[in-house]
Amino acid sequence: MFVQLAADIRALPAGPAKVRLADALTHEVTEGENGLQTVQAVADTLAKALAESPVASKGPNPPEPYMDLAKLVRYMHAAETMDDPLYAKSVEILAADDADAEKADFTLRDLHGKKVTLSELRGKIVLVNFWAAWCPPCRLEMPDLDALYTHFQSQGLVVLSITSEEAFKVNSVIAPWGYHPPVLLDPEGKVHKLFHITGIPTTFVFDRQGKLVGKGIDQTTLHQFLEMLSKTDLHS
């Protein structure tokens, strides 16, 4: 489906509408696991649309289509060598944001009022997942996160589910699930800002030394979670 849509968009006349359609497709292809060939087709379509009809920057940051293309390359493994300063700046911003996430520390309370500090978990493998109860893709990930936590907890995996929602709402959603990983409350969104969260779900995987070894944007499948965790010393 995505490959055909990408081909249909590539056949359109150059212009802002083509860029908008190509960019919208990038938001869809990151939901779940659609295969590298499909992701590449979508990335190629957006790159072509931008090359034909560049988008002017209206502020200090590159326009969203350039950022979205850079995300497909950095996080979804598409290949791109677009010669455009706005694309190059997007690549630099994502690298800097991930560097900030790797240096970040925080202390948040869980649903029971217990404090959890990220830096105190050094020596463990930590998966940090930003989510919200109102977010359908986030909720689709939760059973897989629960299964991963249950399976790998004995090897030192910690899963932290962070939400900016209030405790009562979160409890009302997850209580029937029997969800085991700690859910941390970030009501003022300070930790979201530390990690440069612009959309949810977003997942970060840190190894035992605190190095960022994987990042998932949008809905991540169990296979994709396992692929990120394979960059640590966990074993099945």
GUTI-331351 format. One record per residue (C-alpha): residue in three letters; z, x, y. Coordinates in steps of 0.001 Angstrom, whole numbers, plus 524288, in hexadecimal, padded with zeros to 5 digits. Layout:
// GUTI-331351
ala, Z, X, Y $
...
***
This chain:
// GUTI-331351
met, 80000, 80000, 80000 $
phe, 8040A, 80A7F, 809DE $
val, 7F86A, 81317, 806A1 $
gln, 7EF06, 807E0, 80915 $
leu, 7F601, 80411, 8159C $
ala, 7F54D, 81220, 81A2C $
ala, 7E6B5, 81279, 8174A $
asp, 7E4B2, 805B3, 81E9A $
ile, 7EC03, 80B09, 82A71 $
arg, 7E450, 817CB, 82A4A $
ala, 7D7D4, 80FD2, 82B16 $
leu, 7DC19, 8092C, 837B5 $
pro, 7D739, 80D79, 8450A $
ala, 7DF98, 81794, 84BDA $
gly, 7E9BD, 81292, 85548 $
pro, 7F809, 80EDA, 8574C $
ala, 7F72D, 80368, 84DCC $
lys, 7F2E3, 80C92, 842EA $
val, 7FE41, 815AB, 845E7 $
arg, 807D7, 80A43, 845A7 $
leu, 802DD, 8057A, 83880 $
ala, 802F9, 81319, 83299 $
asp, 810BA, 81577, 837A3 $
ala, 8158A, 80866, 8326D $
leu, 810AA, 80C5D, 82507 $
thr, 8195D, 81877, 8253D $
his, 8253D, 80F97, 82647 $
glu, 82116, 80848, 81A13 $
val, 81D62, 813BD, 8115C $
thr, 82AE6, 819E7, 81299 $
glu, 83164, 80E38, 80C03 $
gly, 8335C, 81205, 7FDE1 $
glu, 82AE4, 81B75, 7F650 $
asn, 81C61, 819A8, 7F885 $
gly, 81756, 826E5, 7F3F9 $
leu, 812E4, 832ED, 7FB43 $
gln, 80486, 82F10, 7FAFD $
thr, 807CA, 82256, 801EB $
val, 8109C, 828E6, 80BE1 $
gln, 805F0, 832E0, 80E7F $
ala, 7FBD0, 8283C, 810CB $
val, 804C0, 821BB, 81ABC $
ala, 807BE, 82EBA, 82173 $
asp, 7F942, 8321E, 82229 $
thr, 7F656, 824DB, 82813 $
leu, 80079, 82651, 832CB $
ala, 7FC68, 8345A, 835A7 $
lys, 7EE33, 83021, 836EF $
ala, 7F1C7, 824BA, 83FCE $
leu, 7F9E3, 82D9D, 84895 $
ala, 7EF3D, 837F1, 84914 $
glu, 7E583, 82D91, 84D5A $
ser, 7EEAE, 826FB, 856F3 $
pro, 7FA58, 82F70, 85AFB $
val, 80679, 82875, 85FEB $
ala, 80BFC, 82D34, 86CD2 $
ser, 81A4C, 830DA, 86D68 $
lys, 82284, 8287A, 8768E $
gly, 82EDA, 8308F, 875E1 $
pro, 834B3, 83D0D, 87074 $
asn, 83265, 8392F, 86253 $
pro, 82541, 837AB, 85B79 $
pro, 82036, 829C6, 8597D $
glu, 8248C, 82347, 84CE1 $
pro, 817AE, 824E6, 84563 $
tyr, 818BB, 833C0, 84635 $
met, 826CC, 8333B, 8418F $
asp, 82339, 82A31, 83662 $
leu, 81855, 8333C, 83203 $
ala, 821AB, 83EC8, 8324D $
lys, 82B5C, 8371E, 829F2 $
leu, 8210E, 834AB, 81F8F $
val, 81E93, 84343, 81F05 $
arg, 82CB8, 847E5, 81F65 $
tyr, 83321, 83DB2, 816BD $
met, 8283D, 83794, 80EA3 $
his, 820EE, 84460, 80BF0 $
ala, 813DF, 840AE, 811FB $
ala, 80B4D, 84BFB, 8168B $
glu, 80706, 84CA6, 824B7 $
thr, 80241, 85752, 82DDC $
met, 7FFC5, 84F02, 839D9 $
asp, 7FD19, 8578B, 845C1 $
asp, 80428, 84FA9, 8501C $
pro, 80FB4, 853FC, 85889 $
leu, 8165E, 846B8, 8573F $
tyr, 815A5, 84777, 84880 $
ala, 81AB0, 85578, 848D7 $
lys, 82601, 85122, 8516E $
ser, 82908, 8461F, 847E5 $
val, 829F4, 84FF2, 83CD0 $
glu, 83348, 85831, 844EC $
ile, 83BD8, 84C72, 8484C $
leu, 83D63, 8486E, 83A18 $
ala, 84106, 85650, 8363D $
ala, 84B12, 856EB, 8413C $
asp, 850B6, 8499C, 83D91 $
asp, 85279, 84DF8, 82F7A $
ala, 858EC, 85A81, 83419 $
asp, 8626B, 85238, 83C07 $
ala, 86557, 849EA, 83003 $
glu, 86826, 85624, 8281C $
lys, 8720C, 85AA5, 8324D $
ala, 8781C, 84D3D, 83486 $
asp, 88609, 849E3, 830EE $
phe, 88D31, 83D13, 831EF $
thr, 8995D, 835BD, 82E05 $
leu, 89812, 82746, 82B23 $
arg, 8A0AB, 81D29, 8248E $
asp, 89C9B, 815D3, 8186A $
leu, 89EA4, 80764, 815E6 $
his, 8ACA9, 80A26, 811A8 $
gly, 8AFF6, 811EF, 81DC9 $
lys, 8AF58, 81F30, 8170B $
lys, 8A9D0, 82A56, 81F2C $
val, 89E42, 831FD, 819D0 $
thr, 89A0E, 83EC8, 8203D $
leu, 88CD2, 8445A, 81CBE $
ser, 89092, 852C0, 81E12 $
glu, 89BE3, 850E3, 814A2 $
leu, 89201, 84D77, 80A0D $
arg, 88C04, 85B22, 80A1B $
gly, 88AB6, 85F81, 7FC06 $
lys, 885DA, 85216, 7F815 $
ile, 87829, 84C8A, 7F894 $
val, 877FC, 84222, 80320 $
leu, 86E38, 8371C, 8049E $
val, 86F8B, 8305F, 811C0 $
asn, 868C3, 82338, 812A8 $
phe, 867A8, 81B75, 81F52 $
trp, 86639, 80CFE, 81CB0 $
ala, 8699F, 7FF41, 82157 $
ala, 86C9C, 7F290, 81A65 $
trp, 861C6, 7EB77, 821D6 $
cys, 85780, 7F554, 81D39 $
pro, 8503B, 7F0F6, 810C8 $
pro, 84AEC, 7FE93, 80D5A $
cys, 858B9, 803FF, 80EC4 $
arg, 85E21, 7F9E3, 8056F $
leu, 85380, 7FCEF, 7FB8D $
glu, 8582C, 80B1B, 7FB46 $
met, 86675, 807F4, 7F8DF $
pro, 865F0, 805F2, 7EA02 $
asp, 85F0B, 81303, 7E868 $
leu, 868DC, 819E0, 7F12C $
asp, 873DB, 813D0, 7E95C $
ala, 86DB2, 8183F, 7DC89 $
leu, 86BB7, 8261F, 7E19F $
tyr, 879AF, 826E5, 7E67B $
thr, 87F23, 821EB, 7D9A4 $
his, 876BE, 82B18, 7D185 $
phe, 87868, 8379E, 7D96B $
gln, 88601, 835F6, 7DF2F $
ser, 88BF2, 83E92, 7D49B $
gln, 882B1, 8498A, 7D8D1 $
gly, 8870F, 848AC, 7E6ED $
leu, 87D98, 83EFB, 7ECF8 $
val, 882F8, 83765, 7F87D $
val, 87B6A, 82BD2, 7FE0A $
leu, 87F2E, 8276C, 80BBB $
ser, 87978, 81A8E, 81067 $
ile, 87A80, 819C9, 81F30 $
thr, 878BD, 80D51, 82702 $
ser, 87AEC, 809A2, 8352C $
glu, 87ED2, 7FBD4, 83154 $
glu, 88C99, 7F689, 83162 $
ala, 894EE, 7F6D9, 8251C $
phe, 895D9, 7E83C, 8226B $
lys, 88727, 7E675, 8224C $
val, 8850E, 7F245, 819A4 $
asn, 88FB8, 7EE17, 81025 $
ser, 88A0F, 7E089, 80EEC $
val, 87D22, 7E65B, 80AA1 $
ile, 8812D, 7F139, 80163 $
ala, 88D58, 7EB23, 7FB36 $
pro, 8856F, 7E394, 7F100 $
trp, 87DA7, 7EFCC, 7ED7C $
gly, 888DC, 7F82D, 7E8B4 $
tyr, 88353, 8034D, 7F0D3 $
his, 88AC0, 80FDE, 7EDE9 $
pro, 886DE, 81A0C, 7F83C $
pro, 88F1C, 81A32, 80499 $
val, 889B2, 8123F, 80FD8 $
leu, 88CCC, 8187B, 81CF5 $
leu, 88D65, 81134, 829DB $
asp, 886C1, 816C0, 835EC $
pro, 888BF, 80B58, 83F63 $
glu, 884DE, 812E0, 84B9D $
gly, 87932, 8193C, 844FD $
lys, 87DAE, 826FB, 8486C $
val, 87A56, 82C87, 83B13 $
his, 86D49, 82584, 83B50 $
lys, 86A69, 82CF7, 847E2 $
leu, 86EEB, 839DD, 8420F $
phe, 864F8, 8381B, 83735 $
his, 85A46, 832FE, 8404D $
ile, 858FB, 8264E, 838CF $
thr, 84D9E, 81E49, 83E1A $
gly, 84BCB, 81559, 8326A $
ile, 852D4, 8115C, 82601 $
pro, 85441, 813E0, 81B11 $
thr, 85462, 82293, 81CDE $
thr, 85A1B, 82BFD, 812E6 $
phe, 85E57, 83A39, 813B9 $
val, 861BF, 842D8, 80818 $
phe, 86A30, 84EF4, 80A44 $
asp, 86CB2, 85949, 7FFFC $
arg, 879FB, 85F6F, 7FD3B $
gln, 8783E, 8690F, 80879 $
gly, 8752D, 85E26, 8120D $
lys, 8669E, 8610E, 812A2 $
leu, 85DA8, 85568, 814AF $
val, 854D8, 85549, 808A9 $
gly, 84EF9, 847B0, 8095E $
lys, 84CAB, 83C5A, 8128C $
gly, 847CA, 82EBB, 80FA2 $
ile, 8420B, 825F6, 81A06 $
asp, 8413C, 81767, 817C1 $
gln, 8439D, 81193, 80A45 $
thr, 8455D, 81C2D, 80004 $
thr, 84386, 819EF, 7F171 $
leu, 84C2F, 81EFB, 7E694 $
his, 841B0, 828DC, 7E2FF $
gln, 84122, 82DB6, 7F10C $
phe, 84FF7, 82ED8, 7F1AC $
leu, 84FC0, 836BA, 7E513 $
glu, 844F9, 83F61, 7EA7A $
met, 84D65, 842AE, 7F643 $
leu, 85956, 844FF, 7EDCE $
ser, 8516B, 84DE7, 7E4D6 $
lys, 851E0, 857E0, 7EFE3 $
thr, 86075, 85944, 7ED36 $
asp, 8674E, 85DF7, 7E0E0 $
leu, 86993, 85055, 7DB5A $
his, 864F2, 84E80, 7CD7D $
ser, 862E2, 841FF, 7C5CF $
***
